[in-house]
């Protein structure tokens, strides 16, 4: 049986999981790849740091450049994270003629064009299944089973941390801060969870998927992005009362010949599979022009699910599957004719929650503003004033008012918001979320 020599750059949680699979399941991996994997180098920052996975003597090194460019190494696994040293390392490996496997969605989101182009010029490939949706095999599905389809829509939960938090808030009636702390204790969230909870992580993954299926490279500032870090449990409970669940939904779809993209907390009907996806799971719902709707779901984060995707990519490179598919990807077809739909033109329904003074004509004032901006009201929910009344600084009693609109545009809603701000009976902070069809 032949041997494939590899280098691993970084030895954190995911890389440790990769080594566990390669050593603990070596027989299975060898049968499925037709080769044995020889780990020549594992590059780390601190060689003296204790490791919970045992490696042969001499494998650990602090010299990532030598690990990435060793003439005897054929495949480099970039698992160090970040976008600076990781970019240098990946480009160095490609320049030395190595195939690259990476789980780094930030790197590919920021520097994907440069890295992919360098790989194509060098005649090597870049495999990145683990960079999107963890253990869910979405990249391989798009590159194989769905190649006979034009993908017209992607709707997805792409961040397991946010999904865990939302599930815990609703299921256990807990605050955002409380569930976030638990997610950090369980390892689902980093000590600095900003990119997970502000929508950046999901947006980066959506950019990669969109480029893969449509050949359109979109920057993060070209589409609306909002996280879950400002959500209140009250809004999740109102959504449930109306028959919906709130999910951090990443959407990329063709609309009237343009590309509609957004990542936002969104109300999804509770009977849809995506609404019922709880905990740290991811779900990707694809719509192809031939096959129709296809749903893939599984663990979107965590050591072993992500390591599983890395090793699957490693095997695909070893047997030559990635070398065949990589040159044919849509990433090479720069689709400059496809324009991103301006945010103001995005059309959908909306959930709105106001804190209003409990006095006559307040609902009429809000409805009048919506009406003048051509926004039709579908549902109004106003509960009785609570026993312990909330009040603003003037002492007026404040009550929640929830409105569900019919379909309208983002632009009309923004125009309405400017008028809401002028109503003395409406508290300045109000909540709005889109509603998925």
Protein Blocks (a to p, Z undefined) as FASTA:
>chain_A
ZZdddddedjdfklmmmmmmmmmmmmmmmmmnopacddfbdcdfblmbccfbdcdehkac
cblklmmmomkbmbdcdfkgpjklmmmmmmmmmmnopacddfbfklmmmmmmmmmmmmmm
nopacdfklmggpjacfklmmmmmmmmpccfbdcddfbfklmmmmmmmmmnopafklmmm
mmmmnopacfblmlmmnommmmmmmmmmmmmmnopacdfklpccddfklccfklmmmmmm
nopacddddddddeehiacdddddddddfkbmklmpgcjbdcdddddfklopadddddfe
djklmmmmmmmmmmmmmnommmmmmmmpmklmccfkbccddfklpccdddddddddddeh
klmmmmmmmmmnopacfbdcdddddfbacddfkopacdddddddddddfklmmmmmmmmm
mpmkbcfbdcdddddZZ
